[in-house]
Amino acid sequence: MEPSGPPAEWLRRIVEQIGEGVGVADTQGRIVFINGTGAAMVGWPVEELLGRHISVLHRPEAYRRQLEPLRQRALKEGTARGVAEHLRRDGTVFLGETTISRLTDEAGRPLGLVRTVRDLTDELAAQAREETQRERLATILGVLRDLVLVLGPTGEIRMVSGSWTQRAGYPVAAMVGRSAFDFVHPDDQVRAATRAAERLEEPADSPVRPVELRIRHADGQYRWYEALASPLRSGSETELVVTLRSIDHHRALAEQLQVLARSDALTGLANRRGALEDLEVLLDRWRVAGRAPAVGQVAVLFVDLDGFKVVNDTLGHGAGDDVLVEAGRRLRGCVRRGDLVARWGGDELLVVLADPPDQAFVDRVAERVAAALAEPFATRAGPASLQASVGVALAAPGEGAEEVVRRADRAMYAKKQALGRHPTAVSGGR
């Protein structure tokens, strides 16, 4: 799950390649990041937008009626979508399809909001120029970058946009007459068919509820899209106009933000939040089945690096960073695939063993961990030596993640006292 390259640079490249406006604002609405596409969309230099309130990008009434409700919904529910009027620097306005997603810290507190904007000007202008509904639809289908289908009442494809050829690799003639659900991932077909049937029965002005699903391209690969369906009345028959908007980039960005929120930037290990979430998932496997886990089905090892403070004091914090990175690497070598290694904080590390066969196995892992961390560390300032105190706790029936970790923490301190160790008693060598 670790991204390649520095996370900030990796993330910057993604948002610059999305082709839509992407910005980040803090909880007070101040802009802390905007990509070049977003700045160009509203006619501002990037550097002049940073620090400004997002209301500068909207007329006061549009901000009050359209943007502020979306922001509040995203802060409360995690994400919100809608169409809003945006204000360019020269005073002109345009409609933009807007998605706002909440960013949180390890404790789940809001840090800010990520916002993406797609300018609808060209699409709306194209629609307005057409004289009849069918001619308008045919023209739009020929130029839209989104994938568009016109479906009959039973889901058969009657018209498709030319973008299916350019983006998905299908000749238009090869699609017309086939069921649209032939192109949908098997796991998403029931959801897609259910929503299509509902939309056929709804009034045309009913709120549009998007469905996220995977579409198979001609190369056999499935890609994520957001599907929006609108009924098109034609005499006594109702067709569906389905627009499929690619969300591969959005999902990649959301997944990367999630990875960063759950990862320790220095070691690449899971952080405290990630460790607790994954441990809770392990414990929930038995709760979902209607029974609590038996003792021993999950084990937590709480590891404290004795002497780490002295390494920092004598060799410097850079050397301390080297020790933490190498300690994480050594711990991963002590456990099985599927077990979890995390940095709990400071010089404290965590190991979660899923389904250990018995107590003896857990004790052997604890011994391996202590032995691995007792080996000298090579750092940028010279060799460093320290030891580790390891506390073990086996999950008890009905216990939550934080309770198991607290017991392992107490066991670690008991082990430290039994060995007569003090956090500053072991020094790093030069």
N, C-alpha and C positions, 0 to 999 in steps of 0.2 A: 504493500500500500504506500510505500515511500516514493514521492515524486523524484524524477531525475533532474539534477541541477538545483541551484538555489531556489527555494520556494517562491521568493518574491519575484525573481526574474521569470520563472516558469509561469507564474500567474499573470504577470504583465503581458507576456507574449500571447496568452490565451485571449485576454480581454481586448487586445489590439487587433486580433484576427477575427473576432466574432462578426464584425461588419455592422454592428449596431452600437448605439450609444450606451455606454456602461459607466455608472458613477457610484460612489460610495459617500454617504453622509452620516455624520454622527447622530446621536439620539436627539440633539437639539436642531437638526436640519442643516448643519454647516457642511459644505462640500469638502471632503478630504481627499477625493480622488475622482478623476474623470478621464476617460480615454480620449484619444484624438478624434475619433469618429463622433463621440458625443459633443465635444467642444465645437467641432465644425458644424454640426447639425444646428446649433443655436447661435453660431457666428461669434463665439468668444474665443480668445486664446486660453489655453488650458490654465496657465499660471494666473490669469486674472479671475478665474472662477474659484480657485482654491481658497477656502476660508469664507466664501460668501454663503448666505443662506439660500436654500434651493428655491425660495419664493421669487428670486430674481429671474427665474426661468419661466414664470407664469404671470398672467394678469391676476390682480388680487382676487377677483370674483372666481376665476377658474381655479386658482389655488384653493380657495375656501371650499368650493363645491366639489371639485374633482380630486385634487392631489392630497389634501389633508385627510379625507376619509380613507383613501388608499393607504397612506402612511400608518394611520392608526390601526387599520385592519391587519397590515403586515406586522406591526409591533405586537399585536395581540395573537394573531393566528399563524404567523410565520411567513405567509406570502399573500400577495394580493395582485390582481390583474385588472386592467381596465383601459379605456381610451380617454386621453386627456389632451386638452389644448396646451400647447407650449409656445413660449414667447421667444422670438429671436432678438438679438441685440439691436437690430435695425427697426424693431417695432412690429414686424410682421409675425403672424402666428401660423402654426401648423398643428394638425392632429397627430398624436403619436400613440402607438400601442405600448402600454407601459406595464412592466412586471416589477414588483418590489418584494424583496426577500429580506428577512431579518438575520442579522449576525449576532451571535451571543458569545459570552465568555465561558470558561469552564464551569461556572456555577449556573449557567443558563440565563444570566442577566444580559439584556440587550446592549450591544456595543454600537450598533448603527444599522443602516439599511443599504442593501445593494439594489440598484435600480437599472433596468435595461429599457431602452426606448427604441422603437422602430417607427420611422417616419412614414405615415400613410398617405402623404400628399399625392404621390404618383398614382397609387392605386385608386384613390378617390377621384382624382381628375379623370382617369381613364373611364371610370364608371359614368361620370357626369356627361362625357362627350357622346355616349352611345344613345341612339334614338329608341331602340326597343330593348326589352328585357333580354330576349334571346341573342340579339346581335351584341348587346353589351357584354353578356356573359361570354360569348364566343371570343370577343376581342380580349377580354381580361384573361381568359384561359390561355391565350396565345402569348401573353407577355408577363404574367405573374411569375415571380421567382418561387413562390410557394407551390406545393403540389396541390392541384385542385381536381376533384372528381364531381361529376353530376351523376347521381345514382337514381335508378328507378325504385319503386316501392319495395321490391324484394332484394335490393342491394346490387342489381346488375349495373355495370358501368355503361353509361350512355355517352358521356363526353369526358375528356381529360385535358389538362393543360399541357402545353408543349414542354413544360419544365420536367415532366416525367421522363422524357427522353434525355434531356441534358443532365438531370440530377440523379435519376434513378436507373437510367439505362434501358428503359422499356420503349420500344416503338409504340406510338399511339394506337396503331391498328391492332397490335397484339393484346391490348388491354380492353378495348371496347367489346362489350358482350359478355365479359367474364364477371364473376362475382368479386366485389371489392374485398371481401373477406379472404379471398385466396392469397392476398398480398400481406395479410396481417399475421403477426406471430401467433401460433396456436394458443399460447397462454393469455393472449389479449383479445381473442375473437369473441368470446361470450360477452365481455364488457362492451366491446365496440358494437356488436349487434344489438345488445339491449339498449344502448344509448341511441342508436339509429332508429329503432322502433319507437322509443319514447318521443324523439324529436318529430317524427312524422305525425304524431297525434297532437303535438303542442301547437298553440297559436304561433304565427310567424314572429310576433314581437316578444315572445317569451325570452327570458334571460338565457344567453348562450353559455352552456357549461362545457368547458373543454374536457377532452379525454386524452390522456397520455398513453401512447401505444407504440409498438415497434412495427416498422414496415420493412418488408424484404425488398432489397434492391436486386437488380439483374445479376449482380456478382454473387448473390447468395447471402450477403451480409445483411443483418437487421440493424436499422437505425431508429433512434427515438424521434417521435413527432408528437406535436399537440394537435389534436383534431377538433375542428369547430364545424358543426353542421347547422345549416339553415334550410328550412323547407321552402320549396319553390312551387307555388300553385300554378298549375297549367290545366285549365278547364276543370274536369272532374278528377284529375289525377294530381298527386303531390310527388314531386321529386325532391331529392336532397342535394344541396350543394355543400360538399365537404372540402374544407381547406385544411391542408396538413402543413404545419409550420415546423421546421426542423428545430429540435431542442437539444441536439447532441452537445453543442457547445455549452448550453446552459447547465445541462446535467453534469458535464465534465467540470465546469466551474464550481457548481454546488458540491460535487463530490470532493473536489480538491480543497474547498473551504472547510468541508467537514473533516477531511484528513488533517489539515493544519490545526483545526480546533481541538483535535484529539491527540496530537502528536507533540512530543518534546522537540523543540527546534534544534537543540544541541546534539542529542544522542540519536534522534530518529525513532526512539522507543515511544510507546504509548505514554501519554501523560496521565495525571491523576483522573481527569474526566474520562479518558478512553478506557483506563483500567477498570474504573467502577462500572461503566456501561457494559463492557464485555463480561465482567464478572457477574453482573446482574443477569445478563442473557444466559449464562451457564446455569445459574440458579433457577431461572424462569423455565428452563426446559422441563423440570420436574413439576413446577407449579402448574404449567399449562396442562400437563398430564393428570392433574388432580391430586398430586401427592408431592410432599416436600422431599428434597434429596436426602438420601441416607448419609450418615456420617462417613466421610472418606471419599465421596464422589466428586468433591472439589477441595483442593488444598491451596492455601495461600502462604507464601514464604515472604516475610518482611526482612529486607536486607539493609543494614546500616554499615557504611564504610568507616570503620574506626581509624582515626588518624588523618582523615581527609582535610580537616581544618589546618593541620600542621603542614600538609602538602601545599595548600594555598598560601599559608603564611611564609613558608621557607622557599618555595619554588615559584610562587606566583599563580595567579588565577588561570593563566593559560595552561600551565601544567595541570592544574585541577581539572580543567575542561578535558584535557587529553586522558586523564584517569577515568573520568565519567564515560567518555566515548568508548574507551577500551573495556571498561567494566560491563557496559551494555553488550558489547560484542561477546565477551566471555560468557555472560549469563545465557545469551542465546545458544551458545554451544553446549550448555549444560542441560537443556530441556529438549522436548520432542516437538516435532511439527504440530502446530495446533495449540501448544501451550503459549502463555502470554508472558512477556517481559515488559515492565514499565518503569519509568522514572517517577517515583511518588513525589519527589521534591528534594532540592538540595542534594545531599549525599545519601538519600534513601531510595532504594530500588524495590520493586515488587515482582514476584514470580507467581503466576497462577497456573496450577496444574489441573487440567481437565481429566476427570476419570482416572486418577492414579490407581493402579491395581491393588495396592495395600499400603499400610503405614510404613513398612520397611522400604518401599520404593521412594516414598516422600522423604524419609530420613536420608536415603542415599543421595537424592538430588540435593538436599540441604548440605550434605558433606561435600559434594562436588562443587557447589557454589562457593563454600567457604575456602576450599582448596584452590579453586581457580583465582579467587580474588586475593589470595595470599601470595601469589607469584608477583615478582617485581614488575612495575609498570615503567615503560620507556616513555618519557615526556620530552617536550621541546626544551626543557631546562635541565634535563638529566633524569636518572632513574629515581623512582619513588616506591616506597614499600608501605603497605598498610595491611590491615586485616579486616575481616567482616564478621559481624554478629548477625546470625540468622535465626529469626523466630518463625515457628510453624503453627498454623491453625487449620484444622479440618472443618469444613462447613457443617454446621448442625442443622437438623430439620427446621424449616421455617425461618432461618436466619437470612438477613439481607446482606448485600455486598459490604456496606460500611461496617457492619457488626463483625464480619469475618476479618476484615482488615484490621480493625481495632484490636481484636484478640491476637492476631499475628504480631502487631506492633508491641503489645504488652509482653508477649512471649520473647520478642527480640530483646527488650530491655532486661527481662529476667535472665536471659542467656548472657547478656553483656555483664551484668552484675556477678553472675556465677563465675565468669572467667576473670573477674577483677579488672575489667577494662574501663577506661575513661575515654571519652571522645577525643581527647588530645594526648593520649598516652603513647601513641605510636607515631613516630616521625617519618617523614619522607626522606629518602637518601639523595645525595647529590652525586 
